[in-house]
Amino acid sequence: MKSCLCLFALFFSSALCAADWPQFQGPTRAGISGEKGLNLTRWQVDAPPLAWEKSLSEGFGGAAIAGDEVFLVDRRDDASDVLLCLSLEDGSEKWSYSHEYPGRLPYPGSRGVPLVEDDAVYFIGGFGQVFRIDRKSHQADWIVSIQETYDAEPPKWGWAQSVVKVGEVLVVPAMASETGLIGLDPKTGKELWKTGGFGNSHSNPTVLTLHGVEQVVFVATKREGDLNLGTTISVAPATGEVLWKTDAYFNKIPIPFPTKVTEDLVFLTGGYGDGSCMIRVTRNGGDWKVEKVFDLPQGTQIHPPFVIGDHLYLLANENDNHKGAARKTGGLMCLDFDGNTIWQTGDKPFMGRGNMILVDGHLLIQDGEVGYLRSVKPSPEGYREIAMTDVFGKKEEVDEDIAKQVAAGREVMRMPDFKYWSPMALADGRLVMRGQDQLKCLDLRVTR
């Protein structure tokens, strides 16, 4: 938590407002908001009003917020990637940029979250184009095609990552046979460095400071002959120098990024039945050592966990347990740093593969199946749901279906899954949520 707080303090001194959510996982890149005094508890009698909504093409791309503007990518008609700039106040379109690139990805639609700076917006299209869009001209300053430049094949579901900027370097996964991560010059798109290849991934590079050293950590996997190999790699963001790497964790389709737990503990997790593991990273001068601490059978498929106090909180929901009796093995989990389960909600509630953010001591959880928004007070004492609201209007339909299942004698409820898996964004008391073809903005400010 100390590293997250330090990062947040750094953003206070930036040109962007401290209340902004200018990139994937917000100002600290850890899904943590510094806002206080919002309406997070009184939804039963004072439900947060819907500030605005906007229709989109189906997809998974999440929003970034800078000042009074909301940015997200919409993929339209399997033909073009469209960067939208919307008003935070009313959702009206202020401007857009469109890039034609025909093609259809498995699980169609946009991915990733834009990175917004004072003068530019960066994003990665599903087919591997990296863009810098000028905020004044609304045109591309440069476009780098990962497929063409690095002879890279699209990962299983295309490039789903967001651009990460560290200092004066943009870090982007190329994931080609000969090239893993690349560092680009933000002004020109010119390559500054690249690593050797280490496989594919849908995970995002993340910035961790371990033992006083800022580093970019990334999880990938590759197949060599009959072997499936996992790689977690750490590089120096300025040079691309590999600091350390380990094969301690394997996931066939990595999605969540690594989570710093303590100065030397890093938690790696994912879905598809491959669980999680904790690794210990130590440093002796210039030498780094990595060892596995424990394995855990449960994992979270899409979004990373949170470290709150001396515990980890994760949604242990994935392909392998979202149907039938297996749902009882999922839900929100509270773990200690030794991998012991303190409590787990199972299927009451399950909450699917949606996003969580941490706001003023509350976890805001978007139910990945039906879109409900829950406010949860995290505590090792047990699950404590403070408030819940039906953002996408699915509750009546879901309750009716559950009533029929109860009447039929089903012991484990069968829930619909609308795939509301996009990351949320919170700025100036407005929470922006995506549900495939709908973008909703809730006003969490206290007005009375």
C-alpha positions in Angstrom: 0.0 0.0 0.0 2.9 2.4 0.7 4.1 2.2 -2.9 0.5 3.0 -4.1 0.3 6.0 -1.8 3.7 7.3 -3.0 2.6 7.0 -6.7 -0.6 8.8 -5.9 1.4 11.6 -4.3 3.5 12.0 -7.4 0.4 12.4 -9.6 -0.7 15.3 -7.4 2.3 17.3 -8.7 1.5 16.5 -12.4 -0.2 18.9 -14.8 -3.3 16.6 -14.8 -5.7 17.1 -12.0 -5.3 14.8 -9.0 -8.9 13.7 -9.4 -8.3 12.4 -12.9 -8.3 8.8 -13.9 -6.0 9.2 -16.9 -5.0 5.6 -17.7 -5.8 1.9 -17.1 -6.4 1.4 -13.4 -6.3 5.1 -12.6 -3.7 7.6 -11.3 -1.7 5.0 -9.4 -2.1 2.2 -12.0 -3.5 0.1 -9.1 -7.2 0.8 -9.2 -7.1 3.2 -6.3 -8.9 6.5 -6.1 -7.9 9.2 -3.6 -11.4 10.8 -3.6 -13.2 11.2 -0.3 -16.7 12.0 0.9 -18.6 10.3 -1.9 -21.9 8.5 -1.6 -20.7 4.9 -1.2 -23.1 3.8 1.5 -26.7 5.2 1.1 -27.8 3.7 -2.2 -30.9 2.0 -0.8 -32.4 5.3 0.1 -30.3 7.6 -2.0 -29.3 5.7 -5.1 -26.6 7.5 -7.2 -28.3 9.2 -10.1 -27.4 8.3 -13.7 -25.6 11.4 -15.0 -25.7 10.2 -18.6 -25.5 7.2 -20.9 -24.2 6.5 -24.4 -24.7 3.7 -26.9 -21.6 2.0 -28.2 -20.7 -1.0 -30.4 -20.2 -4.1 -28.3 -16.8 -4.4 -26.7 -14.6 -4.3 -23.6 -12.6 -1.1 -23.8 -12.7 1.0 -20.7 -12.6 4.7 -20.1 -10.0 7.2 -19.0 -10.9 10.6 -17.6 -8.8 13.8 -17.8 -10.3 17.1 -16.6 -13.8 17.3 -18.0 -13.2 14.8 -20.8 -13.8 11.0 -21.0 -11.8 9.0 -23.5 -12.4 5.4 -24.7 -12.0 3.3 -27.9 -15.0 1.9 -29.7 -14.6 -0.6 -32.5 -17.2 -0.2 -35.2 -18.6 -2.7 -37.7 -15.4 -4.8 -37.6 -13.9 -2.0 -39.8 -12.5 0.8 -37.7 -11.1 1.8 -34.2 -12.6 5.1 -33.0 -11.2 7.1 -30.2 -14.0 9.0 -28.6 -13.7 12.2 -26.5 -16.9 12.8 -24.5 -18.0 15.4 -22.0 -17.7 14.2 -18.4 -20.7 16.4 -17.5 -23.3 15.1 -20.0 -21.7 12.4 -22.2 -21.9 14.5 -25.4 -19.3 13.8 -28.1 -16.6 16.6 -28.2 -14.5 15.0 -30.9 -13.3 11.7 -32.3 -10.5 10.1 -34.3 -11.2 7.1 -36.6 -8.7 4.6 -38.0 -9.9 2.1 -40.6 -8.6 -1.5 -40.2 -11.0 -4.2 -41.3 -11.1 -7.5 -39.3 -13.0 -9.3 -36.6 -11.5 -10.5 -33.4 -12.8 -13.4 -31.3 -14.9 -11.6 -28.6 -15.5 -8.7 -31.0 -15.0 -5.1 -30.0 -12.5 -2.7 -28.5 -10.0 -3.6 -25.7 -7.7 -1.6 -23.4 -7.9 1.9 -21.9 -6.4 5.0 -23.4 -3.5 6.8 -21.7 -4.2 10.5 -21.6 -1.6 13.3 -21.2 -2.0 17.1 -21.5 -1.2 17.1 -25.2 -1.8 13.5 -26.4 -3.8 10.3 -26.1 -2.2 6.9 -26.6 -3.9 3.6 -27.2 -3.4 0.2 -28.7 -5.9 -1.3 -31.2 -6.9 -4.9 -31.1 -4.9 -5.6 -34.2 -1.7 -4.2 -32.8 -1.5 -0.6 -34.0 -0.1 1.8 -31.3 -1.4 5.4 -31.7 -0.5 8.8 -30.4 -3.4 11.2 -31.0 -2.9 15.0 -30.7 -5.5 16.5 -28.3 -5.6 19.8 -30.3 -5.6 18.6 -33.9 -7.4 15.3 -33.1 -5.2 13.6 -35.6 -2.5 10.9 -35.3 1.0 12.2 -34.7 2.3 8.7 -35.3 1.1 5.1 -35.7 3.3 2.0 -35.1 2.0 -1.3 -36.4 3.3 -4.1 -34.1 2.3 -6.7 -36.6 4.3 -5.2 -39.5 7.2 -3.8 -37.6 7.9 -6.8 -35.5 6.4 -9.6 -37.6 4.0 -10.4 -34.8 0.9 -12.6 -35.0 -2.1 -11.4 -33.0 -2.6 -13.1 -29.6 -5.6 -15.3 -29.1 -8.0 -12.3 -28.7 -5.9 -9.6 -30.2 -3.9 -7.0 -28.4 -5.9 -6.2 -25.2 -3.2 -4.1 -23.4 -3.1 -0.5 -22.5 0.0 1.7 -23.1 2.1 2.3 -20.0 4.4 5.4 -19.7 7.3 5.4 -17.4 9.4 8.5 -17.5 9.9 9.3 -21.2 9.3 5.7 -22.4 6.1 4.1 -23.6 6.2 0.3 -22.7 4.2 -1.9 -25.1 4.0 -5.7 -25.5 5.0 -6.8 -29.0 4.8 -10.5 -28.2 6.5 -11.6 -31.4 8.8 -14.6 -31.7 11.9 -12.5 -31.5 10.6 -9.5 -29.6 8.8 -9.4 -26.2 8.4 -5.9 -24.8 9.3 -2.7 -26.6 10.1 0.8 -25.4 8.9 3.7 -27.7 9.7 7.4 -27.7 6.4 9.1 -26.8 7.0 12.0 -29.2 8.0 10.1 -32.3 7.1 6.4 -31.8 10.7 5.5 -32.5 11.9 2.3 -30.9 14.2 3.0 -27.9 14.7 -0.6 -26.8 13.3 -4.1 -27.1 13.7 -7.4 -25.3 13.9 -10.9 -26.7 10.7 -12.9 -27.3 9.2 -14.8 -24.4 5.6 -15.7 -25.6 2.1 -14.3 -25.7 -0.1 -12.7 -23.1 -3.3 -10.7 -22.6 -1.8 -9.2 -19.4 -0.7 -5.6 -19.1 2.8 -4.4 -18.3 2.8 -3.0 -14.8 5.2 -0.7 -12.9 6.4 -2.0 -9.5 9.0 -0.6 -7.2 10.8 -3.5 -5.5 13.7 -2.9 -3.1 13.9 0.7 -4.3 14.1 -0.1 -8.0 11.4 0.9 -10.4 10.7 -1.8 -12.9 8.2 -3.0 -15.5 6.9 -6.5 -14.7 5.0 -8.7 -17.3 3.6 -12.2 -17.4 3.5 -14.3 -20.5 3.4 -17.9 -21.7 4.6 -19.9 -24.7 4.6 -23.4 -26.1 7.8 -25.2 -26.9 7.2 -28.6 -28.4 4.9 -30.4 -25.9 5.8 -28.0 -23.1 3.8 -25.0 -21.9 6.1 -22.5 -20.3 5.3 -19.5 -18.2 7.6 -16.5 -17.9 7.4 -13.5 -15.5 9.9 -10.9 -16.6 11.1 -7.6 -15.0 12.9 -5.0 -17.1 14.4 -1.6 -16.4 11.9 0.9 -18.1 14.6 3.3 -19.3 16.7 0.7 -21.1 14.8 -2.6 -21.4 17.5 -4.4 -19.5 16.2 -7.6 -18.0 16.5 -7.4 -14.2 15.0 -10.8 -13.4 12.7 -13.4 -14.7 11.2 -16.6 -13.5 9.2 -19.6 -14.7 7.6 -20.1 -11.2 4.1 -19.3 -12.5 2.3 -20.7 -15.6 -1.1 -19.6 -16.9 -2.2 -20.7 -20.3 -3.8 -17.2 -21.0 -2.4 -14.6 -18.6 -4.6 -11.6 -18.1 -4.3 -9.9 -14.6 -1.0 -8.1 -14.1 1.3 -8.9 -11.1 0.4 -7.3 -7.8 3.0 -6.0 -5.3 2.2 -7.3 -1.8 5.3 -6.3 0.2 8.7 -5.1 -0.7 9.7 -8.6 -1.7 6.4 -10.5 -2.3 4.6 -10.4 -5.7 1.3 -12.2 -6.3 0.6 -13.7 -9.7 -2.8 -14.9 -10.6 -5.1 -15.9 -13.5 -8.0 -18.0 -14.6 -8.5 -21.2 -16.7 -7.8 -23.5 -13.8 -4.2 -22.4 -13.4 -4.6 -20.7 -10.1 -2.2 -18.3 -8.4 1.2 -18.2 -6.8 3.2 -15.9 -4.6 6.8 -15.3 -5.4 9.6 -13.7 -3.3 11.9 -11.3 -5.1 15.1 -10.4 -3.3 18.1 -8.2 -4.2 21.7 -8.4 -3.2 23.5 -5.5 -4.9 22.9 -6.0 -8.7 21.9 -9.7 -8.2 18.2 -10.6 -8.1 16.8 -13.9 -6.8 13.2 -15.2 -7.3 11.7 -18.1 -5.4 8.1 -19.5 -5.2 6.5 -19.1 -1.8 3.2 -20.9 -2.4 0.7 -22.0 -5.0 -3.1 -21.4 -4.7 -5.7 -23.4 -6.7 -8.0 -20.3 -7.0 -7.3 -17.4 -9.3 -9.0 -14.3 -10.8 -9.4 -14.4 -14.5 -9.4 -10.8 -15.7 -8.8 -8.2 -13.0 -6.0 -8.0 -10.4 -6.5 -8.3 -6.6 -6.1 -5.6 -4.0 -3.7 -5.5 -1.0 -5.5 -3.9 1.9 -3.8 -4.0 5.2 -2.3 -7.5 5.7 -4.7 -9.2 3.3 -5.4 -9.8 -0.3 -8.9 -9.5 -1.8 -9.6 -11.1 -5.2 -12.6 -12.2 -7.2 -11.9 -15.9 -7.7 -14.1 -16.2 -10.7 -13.1 -17.8 -14.0 -14.1 -20.1 -16.8 -13.6 -23.2 -14.7 -16.0 -22.2 -11.9 -18.7 -20.0 -13.3 -21.3 -22.8 -13.9 -23.1 -25.2 -11.6 -21.8 -26.3 -8.2 -18.3 -25.0 -9.0 -19.6 -21.5 -8.4 -19.3 -22.2 -4.7 -15.6 -22.2 -5.1 -15.6 -18.6 -6.4 -16.8 -15.2 -5.3 -14.8 -12.6 -3.4 -11.9 -14.1 -1.4 -9.9 -12.7 1.5 -6.4 -14.3 1.9 -3.5 -13.7 4.2 0.0 -13.4 2.8 0.7 -17.1 3.5 -2.1 -18.1 1.1 -4.7 -19.1 3.7 -8.3 -18.4 2.9 -9.8 -16.2 5.6 -13.3 -16.1 4.0 -14.9 -16.5 0.7 -18.4 -15.6 -0.6 -18.8 -18.5 -3.1 -21.9 -17.9 -5.1 -23.5 -15.6 -2.5 -22.7 -13.4 -4.3 -20.5 -14.7 -7.1 -20.0 -11.4 -9.0 -18.5 -12.8 -12.1 -15.4 -11.4 -13.9 -16.1 -7.7 -13.4 -13.8 -5.0 -12.2 -13.0 -3.7 -8.7 -11.7 -0.3 -7.6 -10.8 0.9 -4.1 -12.4 4.2 -3.1 -12.2 5.7 0.4 -12.0 2.4 2.2 -14.6 0.7 0.0 -14.3 -1.8 -2.8 -16.6 -0.8 -5.7 -17.3 -4.1 -7.6 -19.0 -4.2 -11.0 -20.8 -7.6 -11.2 -19.3 -9.1 -14.4 -22.4 -11.2 -15.1 -25.3 -8.8 -14.6 -23.7 -5.4 -14.0 -24.8 -4.7 -10.5 -22.6 -2.3 -8.6 -21.7 -3.2 -5.1 -20.0 -1.2 -2.4 -18.1 -3.6 0.0 -16.3 -2.7 3.2 -13.2 -5.0 3.0 -12.3 -6.6 6.3 -10.8 -10.0 7.4 -13.8 -10.3 9.7 -16.0 -11.3 6.8 -17.9 -10.1 3.7 -19.8 -6.8 4.4 -21.9 -5.5 1.5 -22.8 -1.8 2.3 -24.9 -1.0 -0.8 -25.9 -2.3 -4.2 -27.5 -0.7 -7.2 -28.7 -2.1 -10.5 -26.8 0.0 -13.0 -27.8 -1.7 -16.3 -31.4 -2.5 -15.4 -31.0 -6.3 -15.3 -32.3 -7.1 -11.8 -36.0 -7.6 -12.6 -35.1 -10.0 -15.4 -32.6 -11.8 -13.3 -34.9 -12.0 -10.2 -37.7 -13.5 -12.3 -35.4 -16.1 -13.8 -34.0 -17.1 -10.3 -37.6 -17.4 -8.9 -38.4 -19.9 -11.7 -35.2 -21.9 -10.9 -36.1 -21.9 -7.1 -39.6 -23.1 -8.0 -38.1 -25.9 -10.1 -35.9 -27.0 -7.2 -32.5 -26.0 -8.5 -29.9 -25.9 -5.7 -27.3 -23.8 -7.5 -28.7 -20.9 -9.5 -27.8 -20.5 -13.2 -27.0 -16.9 -13.9 -26.8 -15.1 -17.2 -23.5 -13.7 -18.1 -23.7 -10.4 -20.1 -19.8 -10.1 -20.1 -19.7 -6.8 -18.3 -15.9 -7.2 -17.8 -14.6 -3.7 -18.7 -12.5 -1.6 -16.2 -14.2 1.3 -14.5 -13.0 4.9 -14.2 -13.7 7.4 -11.4 -13.0 11.1 -11.4 -14.6 14.1 -9.7 -17.2 11.9 -8.2 -18.4 10.5 -11.5 -18.1 6.7 -12.0 -18.0 5.5 -15.7 -18.9 1.9 -16.3 -19.2 0.0 -19.6 -21.6 -2.9 -20.2 -20.7 -4.1 -23.7 -22.7 -1.7 -25.9 -23.6 0.8 -23.1 -21.6 3.4 -21.3 -23.1 4.7 -18.1 -22.0 7.5 -15.8 -23.1 7.5 -12.2 -22.9 10.6 -10.0 -21.5 9.5 -6.6 -21.2 13.1 -5.3 -23.1 13.8 -2.1 -25.7 16.5 -3.0 -27.8 16.6 0.2 
